[in-house]
Amino acid sequence: MNLIKIDDLNTPAMEIYAQLRDNAFSKDNSFIADSPKVVNLILESDIEVKSILATQAYYDEFEELICKKEVPQLYLADKKVMETIIGHRLHHNVMLHGIRPAQTPLEQLGDNILMLDKTSSSENIGAIARSAAALGVSSYLLPEQGPHPYGRRALRVSMGHVCKLDIHLYHDIFATLEALKADGYRIFGAEVTDEATLLAAVEVPKKWVLLMGHEGRGLSQEVLAACDEAVQIEMEPDIRSFNVGIAASILMYQFKNRV
């Protein structure tokens, strides 16, 4: 491996590692990932990797994997130098500069889709992505406005499993729902309402979309009206709801095992 030792903290090559925070991206769709588990999953994928910034220990441990990917630039720095570059303490020894893969067209998503409406937490977006990948729900549909699944925090919480999903960002939720219906999907809005079908009683079709709402506000009446059916998880009477990430996991598991 041809390692480029970083001594000058102000070198232009390090600017992207310092500038791209949680949900920041450059014009070429660059993103930054960190931690060995996340970085290694990306190295095993087809995602374009521009560079790695890591300690000698990381390069020694994963030399074979890195060489297979043929990464153009491999930067070497000790942990203190890395912390100085990015401006905060690190709990790992590697970072990666990659290019977000192209979106999957809406009409090319799989039969089972997890869709979000106005979810505001990067942690929830990452946690849901990890659950979706684990449960075999390979399509992830998110709004253009909001945290991106390739944001640094979402990637980390997903343990890198975002890169296993087909992702599409939609502009208008109502137009998107209509397009999905026209393509044969049944839309299930996850919400606690008097009219919602209890999860145990839901009849799951081959093609379905699970739509999860905002962490605090849930789904609006207008969005619920655009769904084919509301569904809710059975809970004790004095409990209002689950965390959106937990609810999505329960629903996906039940839907995948009910068809």
C-alpha positions in Angstrom: 0.0 0.0 0.0 1.2 3.5 -0.8 0.4 5.4 2.4 0.6 9.2 2.3 1.6 10.5 5.7 -0.2 13.6 6.8 1.9 16.1 8.8 0.4 19.4 7.5 -3.1 19.7 9.0 -3.9 22.5 6.5 -3.3 20.4 3.4 -6.1 20.7 0.9 -6.6 16.9 0.9 -7.8 17.1 4.5 -10.4 19.9 3.9 -13.2 17.5 3.1 -12.7 15.6 6.3 -13.0 18.8 8.3 -15.9 20.3 6.3 -18.3 17.5 5.8 -20.2 17.3 9.1 -23.3 15.2 9.8 -25.6 16.1 6.9 -23.2 18.1 4.7 -22.4 17.0 1.2 -20.3 18.5 -1.6 -21.5 19.2 -5.1 -20.2 15.9 -6.3 -22.2 14.1 -3.6 -19.2 13.4 -1.5 -19.9 12.0 2.0 -17.7 11.1 5.0 -18.0 7.8 6.8 -16.3 6.7 10.0 -15.5 3.7 12.2 -14.1 0.4 11.0 -17.4 -1.5 10.7 -19.0 1.2 8.5 -15.9 1.8 6.4 -15.3 -1.9 5.8 -18.9 -2.4 4.6 -18.5 0.4 2.2 -15.2 -1.1 1.0 -17.1 -4.3 0.3 -19.8 -2.5 -1.7 -19.7 -0.9 -5.2 -19.7 2.6 -3.8 -16.9 4.8 -5.2 -14.3 5.6 -2.6 -12.0 8.6 -3.1 -9.7 8.3 0.0 -9.2 6.8 3.4 -7.8 8.7 6.4 -6.6 6.2 9.1 -4.0 5.1 11.6 -1.3 2.6 10.9 -3.2 0.0 13.0 -6.2 0.2 10.7 -4.2 -0.3 7.6 -2.3 -3.2 9.1 -5.5 -5.0 10.2 -7.4 -4.5 6.9 -4.7 -4.4 4.3 -6.2 -7.1 2.1 -9.7 -5.5 2.0 -8.2 -2.1 1.2 -6.1 -3.4 -1.6 -9.0 -5.2 -3.2 -10.9 -1.8 -3.5 -8.0 0.0 -5.1 -8.6 3.3 -3.2 -6.9 6.2 -5.0 -5.6 8.0 -1.9 -4.6 6.4 1.4 -3.8 9.0 4.1 -1.9 8.0 7.2 -2.2 10.0 10.5 -2.1 9.2 14.2 -5.3 9.6 16.1 -4.4 12.9 17.6 -3.8 14.4 14.2 -7.1 13.0 13.0 -8.9 14.6 15.9 -7.2 18.0 15.2 -8.3 17.8 11.6 -12.0 17.1 12.3 -12.2 19.2 15.5 -13.5 16.7 18.0 -12.6 13.5 19.8 -12.6 10.2 17.9 -13.6 6.8 19.2 -12.3 5.0 16.2 -9.3 5.0 13.9 -10.5 5.4 10.3 -12.5 7.8 8.1 -13.5 7.4 4.5 -14.4 9.9 1.7 -16.9 8.3 -0.7 -19.4 9.3 -3.4 -23.1 8.7 -2.7 -24.5 6.1 -5.2 -27.1 7.2 -7.7 -30.7 7.0 -6.5 -32.8 4.1 -7.5 -35.7 5.2 -9.7 -39.0 4.9 -8.0 -40.3 2.4 -10.5 -37.3 0.1 -9.9 -37.8 -0.2 -6.1 -38.6 -3.7 -4.7 -41.9 -5.2 -3.7 -41.5 -4.1 -0.1 -40.7 -0.5 0.7 -40.1 1.4 4.0 -41.1 5.0 3.5 -40.5 8.0 5.8 -42.5 11.2 6.1 -40.7 14.2 7.8 -38.6 12.0 10.1 -36.1 14.5 11.6 -33.6 12.4 13.5 -30.5 11.1 11.8 -30.3 8.4 14.4 -33.8 7.1 13.6 -33.0 7.1 9.8 -29.9 5.1 10.5 -31.6 2.7 12.9 -34.5 2.0 10.5 -32.0 1.4 7.6 -30.2 -1.2 9.7 -33.4 -2.9 10.6 -34.6 -2.8 7.0 -31.4 -4.4 5.8 -31.6 -7.1 8.5 -35.2 -8.0 7.7 -34.9 -8.0 3.9 -36.7 -4.8 3.2 -34.3 -3.6 0.5 -36.0 -0.3 -0.6 -35.8 2.9 1.4 -38.0 5.9 0.4 -37.3 9.3 2.1 -38.2 12.9 1.6 -35.7 15.2 -0.2 -35.9 17.6 2.8 -34.5 16.1 5.9 -31.5 14.0 7.1 -29.9 11.9 4.4 -29.2 8.2 5.0 -25.6 8.9 3.9 -25.2 11.6 6.5 -22.3 10.7 8.9 -24.5 10.0 11.9 -27.1 8.0 10.0 -24.4 5.9 8.4 -22.8 5.2 11.8 -26.0 4.3 13.5 -26.9 2.0 10.5 -23.5 0.3 11.0 -23.0 1.0 7.3 -26.0 -1.1 6.2 -27.4 1.9 4.4 -25.2 0.9 1.5 -27.2 -2.4 1.2 -30.4 -0.6 0.4 -32.0 0.9 -2.8 -32.7 4.5 -1.9 -35.0 7.0 -3.5 -35.6 10.6 -2.3 -39.1 11.9 -3.2 -40.1 15.5 -3.7 -43.9 15.4 -3.2 -45.4 12.8 -0.9 -48.9 12.8 -2.4 -47.6 12.4 -6.0 -45.3 9.7 -4.9 -48.0 7.8 -3.1 -50.2 8.0 -6.2 -47.4 6.7 -8.4 -46.8 3.8 -6.0 -50.5 2.9 -6.0 -50.6 3.0 -9.8 -47.7 0.5 -9.7 -49.7 -1.9 -7.6 -48.5 -1.2 -4.1 -50.8 -1.0 -1.1 -49.9 1.9 1.2 -50.0 1.3 4.9 -49.7 4.3 7.1 -48.4 3.6 10.6 -50.6 5.6 13.0 -52.6 5.2 16.2 -56.2 6.1 15.2 -59.7 4.7 15.9 -59.9 3.5 12.4 -56.5 1.8 12.2 -56.3 -1.9 11.6 -54.5 -3.8 14.4 -51.3 -5.3 13.3 -52.4 -8.9 14.1 -55.4 -8.5 11.7 -53.6 -6.9 8.7 -53.8 -8.8 5.4 -50.4 -8.3 3.8 -50.2 -8.2 0.0 -47.2 -9.0 -2.1 -46.4 -5.4 -2.8 -46.6 -3.0 0.1 -45.3 0.3 1.4 -45.0 1.0 5.2 -45.2 4.7 5.7 -43.7 6.0 9.0 -44.4 9.5 10.3 -42.6 12.2 12.3 -41.3 11.2 15.7 -43.6 13.5 17.6 -46.4 14.5 15.2 -46.9 11.2 13.4 -48.7 11.2 10.1 -51.0 14.1 9.2 -54.7 13.5 8.4 -54.0 14.5 4.8 -51.3 11.9 4.4 -53.3 9.3 6.2 -56.2 9.9 3.8 -53.8 9.3 0.9 -52.9 5.8 2.3 -54.9 2.7 1.6 -55.0 1.6 5.2 -53.8 2.8 8.6 -52.1 0.2 10.8 -51.2 0.2 14.5 -49.3 -2.1 16.8 -51.2 -3.5 19.7 -50.1 -1.7 23.0 -51.2 -1.4 26.6 -54.0 1.2 27.0 -51.8 3.8 28.8 -49.0 3.7 26.2 -49.4 6.0 23.3 -46.8 4.8 20.9 -43.3 3.3 20.2 -40.2 5.1 19.1 -40.5 5.3 15.3 -37.4 3.1 14.8 -38.8 0.4 17.0 -42.2 0.6 15.5 -40.8 0.3 12.0 -38.8 -2.8 13.0 -41.8 -4.5 14.5 -44.0 -3.7 11.5 -41.4 -4.8 8.9 -40.8 -8.1 10.7 -44.5 -8.8 10.8 -45.1 -7.8 7.2 -42.2 -9.8 5.9 -43.3 -12.9 7.7 -47.1 -12.6 7.0 -47.1 -12.8 3.2 
